[in-house]
Amino acid sequence: MKTGIEALEKDGAPAPQLAGMGTGNAGTASQHAQKTVSAGSPWQRCGKITLEDGTLKIVYESFGKDHAVYIAAGDLQRMIKDRWSPPAPVQESREQPDGAAILQKIGYACRSVSGKAIKISTSTSGGDLSCPWSSFLSVVNGRAKGAPISRLNAGEHPAPGQRAQATQAVRGGLAGGF
């Protein structure tokens, strides 16, 4: 009785090649070299995350302005402990004319599908923000003071206020059609 490889060799079919299968490792690179982003990368660093009194503070630049948003301590702990928890609300602090500060939900944060990053989506970010999960945990556990966040640079986005003007123009044009 012929084995699988012997049968393939006798029948004229090419035998599987095991060339390049060595006993060594894939290579040794420093931690810094492994994390270097190439110049042509679609990712763009845009901000930083820090922990303040148990609350995650996310500071980023978008649409020519700096933004600061927060994830509350309870939502943060729930997201860390339960991978399948619902997305955590991301809130922005706004000051009222009378001087009172209110928190307004402007987005959400969750673990990425692969589990290797935290994904933050807000109405003012101009795209999803991302931070490696290990860096995020280092900040939350107090091993690091901060971690950079990046945004997928998919070209220019219109500022949030321009969409409302376009919607009104479309409605005005449709009004005569019906």
C-alpha positions as CSV (number, residue, x, y, z in Angstrom):
1,M,0.0,0.0,0.0
2,K,1.4,3.4,-1.0
3,T,1.4,6.4,1.3
4,G,-0.1,9.7,0.1
5,I,3.3,11.2,-0.9
6,E,4.5,8.0,-2.6
7,A,1.2,7.8,-4.6
8,L,1.6,11.4,-5.7
9,E,5.2,10.8,-6.8
10,K,4.4,7.6,-8.7
11,D,1.4,9.1,-10.5
12,G,3.4,12.1,-11.7
13,A,1.8,14.7,-9.5
14,P,4.2,17.0,-7.7
15,A,5.0,16.2,-4.1
16,P,4.4,18.8,-1.5
17,Q,7.5,20.9,-0.9
18,L,8.6,21.6,2.6
19,A,11.3,24.1,1.6
20,G,11.7,27.0,4.0
21,M,10.4,25.0,6.9
22,G,13.2,25.6,9.5
23,T,13.6,25.2,13.2
24,G,14.5,28.9,13.7
25,N,12.2,31.7,14.7
26,A,10.6,34.3,12.4
27,G,13.1,36.9,13.3
28,T,14.1,39.2,16.1
29,A,13.0,42.8,16.0
30,S,13.0,45.2,18.8
31,Q,9.6,46.2,20.3
32,H,10.0,49.7,18.8
33,A,10.7,48.3,15.3
34,Q,7.6,46.1,15.5
35,K,5.4,49.1,16.3
36,T,6.7,51.5,13.6
37,V,4.1,52.6,11.2
38,S,5.2,53.1,7.6
39,A,4.9,56.5,5.9
40,G,2.2,55.2,3.5
41,S,0.0,53.9,6.3
42,P,-3.7,55.0,6.3
43,W,-3.6,55.4,10.1
44,Q,-3.0,58.9,11.5
45,R,-2.2,59.7,15.1
46,C,-4.6,62.2,16.3
47,G,-4.8,62.2,20.1
48,K,-4.2,60.6,23.4
49,I,-6.0,58.7,26.2
50,T,-5.4,59.2,29.9
51,L,-7.1,58.2,33.1
52,E,-8.4,60.9,35.4
53,D,-10.1,59.9,38.7
54,G,-11.2,56.5,37.2
55,T,-12.7,58.2,34.1
56,L,-11.0,57.7,30.7
57,K,-10.3,61.0,29.0
58,I,-9.9,60.9,25.3
59,V,-8.4,64.1,23.7
60,Y,-8.1,64.3,19.9
61,E,-7.9,66.8,17.1
62,S,-10.6,66.8,14.4
63,F,-12.0,69.4,12.0
64,G,-9.3,71.8,13.1
65,K,-10.4,71.8,16.7
66,D,-9.3,69.9,19.9
67,H,-12.0,67.8,21.5
68,A,-12.1,66.1,24.9
69,V,-14.6,63.3,25.6
70,Y,-15.0,60.9,28.5
71,I,-16.0,57.3,29.3
72,A,-17.4,57.0,32.9
73,A,-15.6,54.7,35.4
74,G,-18.5,52.2,35.6
75,D,-18.9,51.9,31.9
76,L,-15.1,51.5,31.6
77,Q,-14.9,48.7,34.1
78,R,-17.9,46.9,32.5
79,M,-16.2,47.1,29.0
80,I,-12.9,45.7,30.4
81,K,-14.5,42.8,32.4
82,D,-17.1,41.6,29.9
83,R,-15.9,41.4,26.3
84,W,-19.5,41.1,25.0
85,S,-20.9,44.0,27.0
86,P,-22.8,46.6,25.1
87,P,-20.9,49.6,23.8
88,A,-20.0,52.2,26.5
89,P,-21.3,55.7,26.0
90,V,-18.8,58.4,25.2
91,Q,-19.7,61.8,26.6
92,E,-18.7,65.3,26.1
93,S,-18.9,68.0,28.7
94,R,-20.6,71.2,27.6
95,E,-21.0,74.4,29.5
96,Q,-24.4,76.0,29.6
97,P,-24.9,79.8,29.3
98,D,-25.6,79.9,33.1
99,G,-22.2,78.2,33.8
100,A,-23.5,74.8,34.6
101,A,-21.7,71.8,32.9
102,I,-23.7,69.0,31.4
103,L,-22.6,65.7,29.9
104,Q,-24.0,64.9,26.5
105,K,-23.6,61.5,24.8
106,I,-21.9,61.9,21.4
107,G,-20.8,58.4,20.6
108,Y,-19.7,55.0,21.9
109,A,-16.7,52.9,22.6
110,C,-16.3,49.1,22.3
111,R,-13.7,46.4,21.8
112,S,-12.9,45.7,18.2
113,V,-14.1,42.5,16.5
114,S,-10.6,41.0,16.7
115,G,-10.3,42.0,20.4
116,K,-6.9,43.7,19.8
117,A,-8.1,47.3,20.0
118,I,-10.6,49.7,21.5
119,K,-12.7,51.5,18.9
120,I,-14.1,54.9,19.7
121,S,-16.7,56.5,17.5
122,T,-18.1,60.0,18.1
123,S,-19.9,62.5,16.0
124,T,-16.9,64.9,16.2
125,S,-14.1,62.5,15.5
126,G,-14.2,62.4,11.7
127,G,-13.8,58.6,11.7
128,D,-13.3,55.8,14.2
129,L,-10.6,56.3,16.7
130,S,-8.5,53.2,17.7
131,C,-6.0,52.3,20.4
132,P,-4.3,48.9,20.9
133,W,-6.1,47.0,23.7
134,S,-2.8,46.3,25.5
135,S,-1.9,50.1,25.5
136,F,-5.5,50.9,26.7
137,L,-5.2,48.4,29.6
138,S,-1.8,49.8,30.5
139,V,-3.4,53.2,31.0
140,V,-6.4,51.8,32.9
141,N,-4.2,49.7,35.2
142,G,-1.9,52.7,35.9
143,R,1.2,51.2,34.3
144,A,1.3,54.1,31.7
145,K,0.2,57.7,32.0
146,G,-1.2,57.8,28.5
147,A,-1.5,56.1,25.1
148,P,-1.8,57.4,21.6
149,I,-5.0,57.0,19.6
150,S,-5.1,56.9,15.8
151,R,-7.8,57.5,13.2
152,L,-8.1,55.8,9.8
153,N,-7.3,58.5,7.4
154,A,-9.8,57.9,4.5
155,G,-9.6,61.4,3.1
156,E,-11.3,64.6,4.0
157,H,-14.6,64.5,5.8
158,P,-17.1,67.4,5.8
159,A,-17.5,69.2,9.1
160,P,-20.6,68.0,11.1
161,G,-22.6,71.2,10.4
162,Q,-22.5,71.0,6.6
163,R,-24.7,67.9,6.4
164,A,-27.7,69.8,7.8
165,Q,-27.4,72.4,5.0
166,A,-27.3,69.7,2.3
167,T,-30.3,68.0,3.8
168,Q,-32.3,71.2,3.7
169,A,-31.3,71.8,0.0
170,V,-32.4,68.3,-0.9
171,R,-35.8,68.8,0.8
172,G,-36.3,72.1,-1.0
173,G,-35.6,70.5,-4.3
174,L,-38.0,67.6,-3.6
175,A,-40.8,69.8,-2.4
176,G,-41.8,70.7,-6.0
177,G,-41.6,67.1,-7.2
178,F,-44.5,65.7,-5.1
